[in-house]
Amino acid sequence: MMWLTSKSLCFFSNLKRSNQLAALIVLTAVSILAVLPGVNAQQVPDTPSIQLESSTQWQQTLAEAKGETVYFYAWGGSKPVNDYLRWAAREIASRYNVRLRHVKVADISEAVSRLKAEDGSKSAIDLLWVNGENFSYLKEQRLLLGNLWSSIPNSALLATQKLPLQNDFGVPIEGFEVPWGVGQFNIIADESLFSHSGSKQNTVSPSSILAAAKQNPGRVSYPRPPEFHGTTFLKQLLVALSNKDQRLFSAATPQAQEDLLPLLWNYLDQLHPLSWQQGNAFPSSNTEQLSLFQQKQFVMTVSFNPNEIVKEKSEKRIPTTSQRLYFAQGAITNSHNLAIPKAAQNSAGAKVVIHFLLSELAQKQKLKGSWGDPSVITPLLDDTSTIPAQQELHSSWQQVIEDKWQQKYGA
């Protein structure tokens, strides 16, 4: 009887004989109430996460992590993200006596290049924020620590039944990284822009975007690839134009490229003359595109955060008539993940950091705070903060699309 603690046993043994039967009745009633639906029991459910937390292995990890400094290489270009990590660092220090140092990089490929140069020797990197082709490369080169899902207790909370968290751009994760959040590609525009497009509610299509560009010449664009918002916009178009050809979700063979990419180029050849600067220039980022939308120079902008529109409206930076839309095939959805180099010098501390970042407290702060990044754990899944998902393309298509786009339009 797990509810019968050592204190209650002591109390029970000290009762006079005449009171023992009454005490037993009371304690039995408490145990029955604890399992009745709708009754709040003080005993915490014995979930897989809690089982792992009490394991000898995790207790050894916690002991080893004490006093360590974890050098976390992560993109530093977002104030909300940076603020969130400062908050997390304070919490981790007070709870686990582990120091988290955010090493800001302009692109995580900088960290990948460093790991490549270190060639397996002791690394200056303990933790990195990664996904896509960078993860694919690090996994292929065997530079990552494995078995993370089985060795970090809060990995048991991951919403693998609801979100596409088992693969990263078509590459099986297999315990070499842990999902931290999800991105979903969406478009923000005034509710009137696509109201007569014929698409189902809250969705867009290549033809409706082209029609919007014709009605608003010079006021439609997308971030310049390889900026990932711009590349994802191109991938969304290709999924739609090819009717979700299944070859997009496997390695990009020469034949598949020959068959499918002309669909995209033919469309862009129609869109660009109607676009901002006649397609001779593009916003450098989604931040610049959002700014131009806020200034009413653009009629639409793109985002990878399905909650961004809520933040923008609440701070009165965009019109209240703005709406969030997604491609009719679903929003390309991918996780952004945390990985530990195999040669990390503070791998125990890095595991503790990941464990905390997957906790309900940390995931809720990430979702409800200024970042607004959707949660990846089951207890906090919220249908209003996510949109219908479309599988991400295989990682090999990323480089192919960016390289070919640069050749055709980048000059």
N, C-alpha and C positions, 0 to 999 in steps of 0.2 A: 504494500500500500504506500505509494510514493508520497501521498499527501500527509502521511503520518510522520512528522518530523521528529528529530531527537528531543526537542523541547516538549512536544505533545506527549511523547512516550514517557518522559520524566514526570510530567504532570500527571499522567494517567496512573503510573505506578505509585505515586504518593497519595492518591485519593483514598479515603476510607472505603472499606469494603462495601458499605451501604450505598456509596455514591458511584461505584464502578459501573453498574448497569446503566445508570442514567447517562454517564459520560460516554459509554459505548454507543448508546442510542444517538446522542448528539453528534458524535464523530461520524457515525454511519450515515446520518442524515446529511451532514456536510458533504460527505463523499458522493452521495447520490445527487445532490444539488449541483455539484461541480461538473457533472457530466450531462445534466439536462440542457436541452437547447435553450438559448437565450439567457442562461445563467452565467454570470461572470465568475470564473474560477480563478483563484490566485495562482494555481499551478500553471506554468507556461507549457503549451503543447510541446511534446517531444518531437520536434521537426528535425529533418536531416541536417539543417544548418546548426541547430543546437547540439545534436549528436556529435557533429564534427568539431564544434567549438570545445567540447569537453574531452575530446580525444587526446591521448598522450602526444601524438604527433603535433597537434596544433599548440598544445601547451609548451612544447619544446620550441616551436617557432616563435611564440610570444616571448619566451625567455631569451632566445638568441637575438631577437629584434631590439630588445631594450638598449637604448643608448645609441642606436645606429642612426646615421644620416642618409636618407634616401634621395638620390639625385634623379629627379623626374624630368626627362626631356620631353617637352610638350610645346605645341604651338602657343606663342605668346601674343597673338594679334587681336585678342578680344578682351576688352575690359571686364565684361561680366564673367568670363571664364577665369581670368586672372584673380578677380575678387573672390570667386568661389573657391579657388585653390588656396588662397590665403586663409579663408575661413576653415577649410578642411585641415590645413596645416596646424592651426591652433587646436582644433579638436583632437587630431591624432597625437599631438605632443602631450596633451593633458591626459588622454586616455591610455596611451601605450608607451609613453616616453620614447617616441620615435620622431625624429625631425624630418620634415618633408621640405626639400628645396626644389622650387620650380625653376628649371633651366629653360628659359624662353628661346625658342627657335622660330625662324620665319617659315620654315618648312621642315617636316620631320625627316625628309631625305638627308638633311644635314646629320642627324643622329645615325641614320643608316650608313652613311659614308664613313662616319667615325668608327662604327662597329666593324665595318669591312676593313678599315685600315688597322684596327687593333688585332684582327686576325685571331680571335680566340684568346688573347692574353687578357689579364685582369682589366675589366672595363671601367671607365669613368661613369658609365650609364648604369643606373640601377633599375630604372623603370622608364618606359616610353609609351606615348600615345600614338597609336598606329592603326592603319587598316589598308585595304586595297593592295596595290602592287608592291608597296613597301613591306607589308606583312608577308606576301607571297615570296618575295626575295629572301627575307630573313629566315623564313621557315625552310625554304629550299636549301639555303646555305647552312642550315643546322646551327644557327646562332641564337636560338631562343630556348629558354627553359621550358620544359614540358610539364604535363600533369597538373596544370594550375587549377583546373576545375575540381579535381579530387583533393587538392591540398589546401584550398581556401574555402572555409565554411560557407560564407555567404554566396558562393557560386551556386549553392543549392536553391537559392531564391530566384535565379534567372528564369524569365518567362519564355522558356523554349517551346511551349505549346502554343503560344500566341504570336510570337515575333520570330522572324528569320535570323536566329542567333547562332546557328550551327556552322554556317559558312560565311566567309569574308570575300566578297566579290567572286563567288563561285569556288573558292578554295576552302576545303574543310579546315575548321579551326583546330580540332583534335587536341584541345587542351593547351595549345601554345600561346593563346592570348585569351583575355576575358572581356566580354562585352561590358561597356561602361554606360553607353547611351545609344540612341538611334537618331539617324537623320532621315527625313523624308522630304523629297523634292516637291515643292509647291510653288504656285504663282499667286502673287497678291495683286489685285486689280480692283477698280471700281466695279460695283455689282452690275452696272449698266453695260460694261464693255463687251461681255460675252452673252448678254441676255437674249439676243436674237440669233445665236449661233447654231441652234438646233441640237447642241450637245445636251446630255442629261445634266441635271442640276449640279452645280459646283464642279463641273469638269470642263476641260479644254481639249482641243485636238489640233493637229497641225493645220487643218483648214480653218479652224476658228481663229487661230493666232494670225494666220496670213490675212484673213478678212479684217481683223483688228488693225493690222499694219496698213492695209489699204485705206481704211477709214481714218487712220491717224498717222499719216506719213511723217517719218523722222522721229517718232515717239515710242518706238519699240526697239529693243535690242537684247543682248545677253552678255554676260561677262566673257572676256576674251580667254579662250582655252590657252594654257592648261589650268587656269583657275577652275577649281573643281565644280563650282556652281555652273559655269559655262559648259564644261565637258558633260556634266550630267544633263543639262538642257538638251545637248545634242543626242545623248543616249536615249532620253525620253522620246525625242522625235523619231529616232531610228526604230525603237520598239513599236511605236504607233504606225509608222510608214511601212514597216515590214510585217505588220499584223502579228507581232510577237514571235517572229521566227525563232525556233528553238536553237538554232545555231549561235544565237547571240549569248547563250548561257553555257557555251563550251568554248574551248580555245579557238581563237580567230584564225582559221585556216585561210590560205590564199584564195581558195575557191569561194569560201563564205564572204570574204572581203569583196571579191569581184562581183558577187551577186547582190550584196546588200548595201554597200556604201554608196553606189550611184543613186539610190533612193534618197539618201540624205543630201548629197551634193545638189541634185536637181531641185530639191525643195529650197535649200539655202540660196540657190541662184535666183529664185523668185523672191525670197524674203529680204535679202540684203539690200537690193535697190530701194526698198520701202523703209528701211531701218534708219536708225540714228546714224548720221554721217554717211548715208548711203552704203553702209556696210564697210566703209574704209577705216573705221575706228570702232572700238568697242570699250565699254566700261572695264576698268582694270580689275574690278571685284564686285561681288554682290553688294558690298557696302557703298561703293560709288553708285551703283544702279539704284539702290534704295534711296540714296540722297537725291538723285535726280527725280525719282518718283515723288519724294516728299516735296520737292520744289515744283511739282506738276509739269516737269519737262518730259517725263515718261508717263505712259498710261498703265504700265505694269512693271513689276519687279519680280525677282526670283528669290527663293529662300530654301534652306535645307532644314529649317526648324519649323515644324508645324504649329508651334506656339508663338512664333515671332509676331504674327499679326495681332495677337492679344496684347503683347507688350507694347507694340507701336500704337495701337489704339488707346490703351490706358494712359499713355504718356502724351497723347494728342499730337503725335507726329505725322499721322496719316488720317485721311478722312474716315469718319464713322461709317461711311457707305462702302468702305473697302471690304473685300471678301477674299477668303482663301480658296484657291482652286487647285485641282490636280488633274493629270492626264487620265483619260477615261479608262486606260488599261491598268491604272493604279499608280501610286507614287513610288518611284524608285526608292527603295528603303535599304539602308545598310547600317550596320552598327559601327561605332567608333570604339576602339578597344584598348586594353592595357596589356602590355607584354613585358617580360623580364628577360634581359639578355642572359644567356647561359653563363657568361663570364662576369656577371654582376657581383660586386664585392659585398653588397648588402641585400641579398635576395630575401632573407627572412623579413627585414623591414619592408621591402617592396611588397611582399605578400600581405603584411599587416595593412599597408596602405590600401591595397586593392580590396581587402576584406572590409575596411571601413567605407570605402567609396561605394560599395554595393549594399551597405546597410540601409534600412528604411529611413533613418535620419538623414544620411547624406544624399540619398536619391530624392527624397522629398525636398530638400534644400535646393538641389539642382533643378528640379521641376518647377517649384513655386517661387524661387528667387529670381534675380535679374537675368540669369542665363535662360531659364525656361526650357531646358533640355529634357525630352521625354525619358521616363524611367524605363529600366529594363528588367525590373523585378516584379514578380507576380503580385505581391501585396499592394503595389501602387499603380497597377495598370489602369489607365483611364481612357475610355473610348473617345472622350471629347478632345483629348490631347494628341491623338493619332488619327491617321486617315488610311483608307484602303491601300494596301501595300502591293507593289510590283517588285518581283525579284530583281536584284542587281545583276548587271551583265558580268560575264567572266572577266577577270582582271586584265586579261590580254587585250580586250577591246579598248581599254582605256588609252593605252599607248598608241595603238593603231589609229584611233579616231583623232587623237591630239596631233600626231605626226602628219597625218594626211590633211587635216584641217589647216595646219600651219603651211604646208606646201601649196594649198589652193587659195587660202585667204589671208595668210599671215604676213605677206610682204607689205 
